């Protein structure tokens, strides 16, 4: 029954993604999975403007937490940034080096960090995609807490059709979107693979395949997406 449940979950997720350019799965987007595709190009956060005085937020661990995404385009560059600004109008800091995703489907970075000085404060995590149809935005309100979150393999896996790599040069579309940039992590045996793309893995992205049902659904979506986009 577990593979069947996984297939149903994956199908629902992919159907939701078909109505949006991309989904921010964790931390959860302010729009959830009901994303207004027509407004996803509106900076800084798509259809919803954060309000730190009203939005409760979820915990985000500054020593490393995971950011999970679902892309419905065949390729995009990702920028992950954060701010303590009350309505996310500025003061953005880049939290992880920009990466390129190739392939339709789920993409997860398990070790995004934030400044230690943000502990105990509420802020906004923003993910920006530089996709074939321009810049796209989604945001989550978070409470920055100390420590590191080690995600379970299920919530933080990559689709088998996905590869990723650090950008070898800066994406000019991101130039005005951050004030402080994150440096590219060095490649070490204990942390990240090299910056070259590998099957089902981006640098520092979680490893692990998906159940057969998800693989089949993802493959079908790739074929459909290639035909439509």
PEJOLIN-V359095 format. One record per pair of residues at least 12 apart in sequence whose ideal C-beta (glycine too) atoms are under 10 Angstrom apart, sorted by the first residue. I is the first residue (numbers start at 0). J is the second residue. Records with the same first field share a line. If there is no record, write none. Layout:
I: J + J
This chain:
1: 210 + 212
2: 210 + 211 + 212 + 213
3: 210 + 212
4: 210 + 212
5: 153 + 209 + 210 + 211 + 212 + 213 + 216
6: 210 + 211 + 212 + 213 + 214 + 215 + 216
7: 212 + 216
8: 153 + 210 + 212 + 213 + 216
9: 104 + 105 + 158 + 209 + 210 + 212 + 213 + 214 + 215 + 216 + 217 + 220
10: 212 + 213 + 215 + 216 + 219 + 220
11: 32
12: 24 + 32 + 69 + 104 + 105 + 213 + 216
13: 69 + 71 + 103 + 104 + 105 + 158 + 213 + 216 + 217 + 219 + 220 + 223 + 224
14: 32 + 216 + 220
15: 31 + 32 + 33 + 34 + 69 + 71
16: 32 + 34 + 68 + 69 + 70 + 71 + 72 + 103 + 104 + 105 + 220 + 224
17: 36 + 71 + 220 + 223 + 224 + 227
18: 32 + 33 + 34 + 35 + 36 + 71
19: 32 + 33 + 34 + 35 + 36 + 39 + 45 + 69 + 70 + 71 + 135 + 137
20: 34 + 36 + 39 + 40 + 45 + 70 + 71 + 72 + 75 + 128 + 130 + 131 + 132 + 133 + 135 + 136 + 137
21: 34 + 36 + 39 + 45 + 68 + 69 + 70 + 71 + 72 + 75 + 77 + 100 + 106 + 126 + 127 + 128 + 130 + 135 + 136 + 137
22: 34 + 39 + 67 + 68 + 69 + 70 + 71 + 105 + 126 + 137
23: 44 + 45 + 66 + 67 + 68 + 69 + 79 + 124 + 125 + 126 + 128 + 136 + 137 + 138 + 139
24: 65 + 66 + 67 + 68 + 69 + 105 + 106 + 107 + 137 + 139 + 154 + 155
25: 57 + 59 + 64 + 65 + 66 + 67 + 68 + 107 + 124 + 139 + 148 + 150 + 154 + 155
26: 56 + 57 + 58 + 59 + 64 + 65 + 66 + 67 + 111 + 123 + 124 + 126 + 138 + 139 + 140 + 141 + 142
27: 56 + 57 + 67 + 137 + 139 + 140 + 141
28: 44 + 45 + 46 + 47 + 68 + 124 + 126 + 136 + 137 + 138 + 139 + 140
29: 44 + 45 + 46 + 47 + 48 + 49 + 50 + 54 + 56 + 87 + 123 + 137 + 138 + 139 + 140
30: 44 + 45 + 46 + 47 + 137 + 138 + 139
31: 47
32: 69
33: 46
34: 46 + 47 + 135 + 137
35: 47
36: 71 + 135
38: 135 + 136
39: 128 + 130 + 132 + 133 + 134 + 135 + 136 + 137
40: 128 + 130 + 132 + 133 + 134 + 135 + 136
41: 134 + 135 + 136
42: 87 + 88 + 125 + 127 + 134 + 135 + 136 + 138 + 176
43: 80 + 82 + 84 + 86 + 87 + 88 + 89 + 91 + 123 + 125 + 127 + 136 + 137 + 138 + 176
44: 86 + 87 + 123 + 125 + 126 + 127 + 136 + 137 + 138 + 139 + 140
45: 125 + 135 + 136 + 137 + 138
46: 136 + 137
47: 87 + 137 + 138 + 140
48: 86 + 87 + 88 + 138
49: 82 + 84 + 85 + 86 + 87 + 88 + 121 + 122 + 123 + 124 + 125 + 138 + 139 + 140
50: 85 + 86 + 87 + 140
51: 82 + 83 + 84 + 85 + 86 + 87 + 120 + 121 + 122 + 123 + 140 + 141 + 142
52: 85 + 86 + 121
53: 140
54: 121 + 123 + 138 + 139 + 140 + 141
55: 121 + 140 + 142
56: 121 + 122 + 123 + 124 + 139 + 140 + 141 + 142 + 143
57: 124 + 139 + 140 + 141 + 142 + 144
58: 141 + 142 + 143 + 144 + 146 + 148
59: 81 + 94 + 111 + 112 + 113 + 117 + 121 + 122 + 124 + 139 + 140 + 141 + 142 + 143 + 144 + 148
60: 110 + 111 + 112 + 113 + 118 + 141 + 143 + 144 + 145 + 146 + 147 + 148 + 149
61: 81 + 94 + 111 + 112 + 113 + 114 + 115 + 116 + 117 + 118 + 119 + 120 + 143 + 144 + 145 + 146 + 147 + 148
62: 110 + 112 + 113 + 115 + 118 + 144 + 145 + 146 + 147 + 148
63: 108 + 109 + 110 + 111 + 112 + 113 + 146 + 147 + 148 + 149 + 150 + 203
64: 94 + 108 + 109 + 110 + 111 + 112 + 113 + 124 + 141 + 143 + 144 + 146 + 147 + 148 + 149 + 150 + 155
65: 107 + 108 + 109 + 110 + 111 + 148 + 149 + 150 + 151 + 154 + 155 + 204 + 205
66: 79 + 94 + 95 + 106 + 107 + 108 + 109 + 110 + 111 + 124 + 126 + 139 + 150 + 155
67: 105 + 106 + 107 + 108 + 109 + 126 + 150 + 154 + 155 + 156 + 157 + 205
68: 100 + 104 + 105 + 106 + 107 + 108 + 126 + 128 + 137 + 157
69: 103 + 104 + 105 + 106 + 107 + 158
70: 100 + 101 + 102 + 103 + 104 + 105 + 106 + 128 + 130 + 135 + 158 + 161 + 224
71: 103 + 104 + 130 + 220 + 223 + 224 + 227 + 228
72: 100 + 102 + 103 + 128 + 130 + 131 + 132 + 135 + 224 + 228
73: 100 + 101 + 102 + 103 + 130 + 131 + 160 + 221 + 224 + 225 + 228
74: 99 + 100 + 101 + 102 + 103 + 128 + 129 + 130 + 131 + 228
75: 98 + 99 + 100 + 101 + 106 + 127 + 128 + 129 + 130 + 131 + 132 + 134 + 135
76: 97 + 98 + 99 + 100 + 127 + 128 + 129 + 130 + 134 + 166 + 170 + 172 + 173
77: 95 + 96 + 97 + 98 + 99 + 100 + 106 + 108 + 126 + 127 + 128 + 129 + 130 + 163 + 166 + 170 + 173 + 201
78: 91 + 93 + 94 + 95 + 96 + 97 + 98 + 125 + 126 + 127 + 128 + 129 + 134 + 136 + 166 + 170 + 172 + 173 + 176 + 177 + 180 + 181
79: 93 + 94 + 95 + 96 + 97 + 98 + 108 + 111 + 113 + 124 + 125 + 126 + 127 + 177 + 181
80: 92 + 93 + 94 + 95 + 97 + 123 + 124 + 125 + 126 + 127 + 138 + 173 + 176 + 177 + 178 + 179 + 180 + 181
81: 93 + 94 + 95 + 111 + 112 + 113 + 114 + 117 + 122 + 123 + 124 + 125 + 138 + 139 + 141 + 143 + 177 + 179
82: 117 + 122 + 123 + 124 + 125 + 138 + 177 + 178
83: 113 + 114 + 116 + 117 + 120 + 121 + 122 + 123 + 143
84: 122 + 123
85: 121 + 122 + 123
86: 123
87: 122 + 123 + 124 + 125 + 136 + 138 + 140
89: 178
90: 122 + 177 + 178 + 179
91: 123 + 125 + 127 + 175 + 176 + 177 + 178 + 179
92: 113 + 114 + 117 + 122 + 177 + 178 + 179 + 180 + 181
93: 173 + 176 + 177 + 178 + 179 + 180 + 181 + 182
94: 108 + 111 + 112 + 113 + 114 + 124 + 125 + 126 + 177 + 179 + 180 + 181
95: 108 + 110 + 111 + 112 + 113 + 126 + 165 + 181 + 183 + 184 + 202 + 203
96: 108 + 165 + 166 + 180 + 181 + 182 + 183 + 184 + 194 + 202 + 203
97: 127 + 129 + 165 + 166 + 168 + 169 + 170 + 172 + 173 + 177 + 180 + 181 + 183
98: 163 + 164 + 165 + 166 + 183 + 194 + 196 + 201 + 202 + 203 + 204
99: 129 + 162 + 163 + 164 + 165 + 166 + 167 + 170 + 196 + 201
100: 128 + 130 + 157 + 158 + 161 + 162 + 163 + 164 + 196 + 201 + 204
101: 160 + 161 + 162 + 163 + 164 + 196 + 201
102: 157 + 158 + 159 + 160 + 161 + 162 + 163 + 196 + 198 + 199 + 217 + 221 + 224
103: 158 + 160 + 161 + 217 + 218 + 220 + 221 + 222 + 223 + 224 + 225 + 228
104: 157 + 158 + 159 + 160 + 161 + 209 + 213 + 214 + 216 + 217 + 218 + 220 + 221 + 224
105: 154 + 155 + 156 + 157 + 158 + 159 + 160 + 161 + 205 + 209 + 213 + 217
106: 155 + 156 + 157 + 158 + 161 + 162 + 163 + 201 + 204 + 205
107: 150 + 152 + 154 + 155 + 156 + 157 + 158 + 161 + 163 + 201 + 204 + 205 + 207
108: 126 + 155 + 157 + 163 + 201 + 202 + 203 + 204 + 205
109: 147 + 148 + 149 + 150 + 152 + 154 + 155 + 156 + 203 + 204 + 205 + 206
110: 147 + 148 + 149 + 150 + 155 + 184 + 190 + 191 + 203 + 204 + 205
111: 124 + 126 + 148 + 181 + 203
112: 147 + 181 + 184
113: 141 + 143 + 144
114: 143 + 179
115: 143 + 145
116: 143
117: 141 + 142 + 143 + 144 + 145
118: 142 + 143 + 144 + 145 + 146
119: 142 + 143 + 144 + 145
120: 141 + 142 + 143 + 144
121: 140 + 141 + 142 + 143
122: 139 + 140 + 141 + 142 + 143
123: 138 + 139 + 140 + 141
124: 137 + 138 + 139 + 140 + 141 + 143
125: 137 + 138 + 139 + 176 + 177
126: 138 + 139
127: 170 + 172 + 173 + 176 + 177
128: 172
129: 166 + 170 + 171 + 172 + 173 + 176
130: 172 + 228
131: 228
132: 228
133: 172
134: 170 + 172 + 173 + 176
136: 176
150: 205
151: 205
152: 205 + 206 + 207 + 208
153: 205 + 207 + 209 + 210
154: 205
155: 204 + 205 + 206 + 207
156: 199 + 204 + 205 + 206 + 207 + 208 + 209 + 213
157: 198 + 199 + 200 + 201 + 204 + 205 + 206 + 207 + 208 + 209
158: 199 + 208 + 209 + 213 + 214 + 216 + 217 + 218 + 220 + 221
159: 198 + 199 + 207 + 208 + 209 + 213 + 214 + 217 + 218
160: 198 + 199 + 209 + 214 + 217 + 218 + 220 + 221
161: 196 + 198 + 199 + 200 + 201 + 204 + 217 + 221
162: 195 + 196 + 197 + 198 + 199 + 200 + 201 + 204
163: 194 + 196 + 197 + 199 + 200 + 201 + 202 + 203 + 204
164: 192 + 193 + 194 + 195 + 196 + 197 + 200 + 201 + 202
165: 183 + 184 + 186 + 191 + 193 + 194 + 195 + 196 + 201 + 202 + 203
166: 183 + 194
167: 183 + 194 + 195
183: 202
184: 202 + 203
186: 202 + 203
190: 202 + 203
191: 203 + 204
192: 204 + 206
